[in-house]
């Protein structure tokens, strides 16, 4: 009997999984490591650079707000203050405090009223159809594409001829009217996702249009209300053109008072102007911090019809 010579070769490490029914084994080698994710690295680099570009203006605003008049020079824009001075903040607050109250008196009612009207319009146009509903919806959306500058002179003539007067009440009316197209669009898209069987069930129970809206639709409209209120609050708070034409000079809102603080286009007082800009941005920042996590969810809630 002849004996066969066995060829011995190097073997890899074999890991046999416990409880394997098929008896297969898994061979693990050092070459199983995942390749380096260059795309992930470039993504993080891009995000860091984007964050850096966004924070540059914030840095300039912050450091300049603590500089004295002699230190707040364009040649020292990127440098820290030689002496940290809070006088600019006190002067800016003294000038803007009454205007902040006027702006709150403007943005709160205008946001709530336009949101409520947009909700009603969206409900009727999506679930309570009537002849030429799509045409009416198109005409309402047409108001979104009219720039403020194009209608400022006609609006001025309408306000003067109607003897409405100038002030906070006129600004509320302007922002409510101009907010109806975007609020109607958001609410209509959201209500399209509500099952029609829910509305039909309310009709079967004897509920009319208003009862169905207030008892069935309105309680489930919170996500869209959050989106609309944030949108309208920011739009009305940052508005300058309407406030300049229709606000009246005796009780200006924040944007007009901030422009007066900066002495128009001369920008003589850099420190106070930067402090005022930071103070004026606090209300909108607070709104986004409190309601921001619902903003994206509210926008996406009407994007896909379930």
Secondary structure, 3 states (H helix, E strand, C coil): CCCCCCCCCCCCCEECCCCCCCCCCEECCHHHCCCCCHHHHHHHHHHHHHHHHHHHHHHHHHHHHCCCCCCCCHHHCCCCCCCCCCHHHHHHHHHHHHHHHHHHHHHHHHHHHHHHHHHHHHHHHHHCCCCCHHHHHHHHHHHHHCCHHHHHHHHHHHHHHCCCCCCHHHHHHHHHHHHHHHHHHHHHHHHCCCCHHHHHHHHHCCCCHHHHHHHHHHHHCHHHHHHHHHHHHHHHHCCCHHHHHHCCCCCCCHHHHHHHHCCCCCCCCHHHHHHHHHHHHHHHHHHHHHHHHHHHHHHHHCCCCC
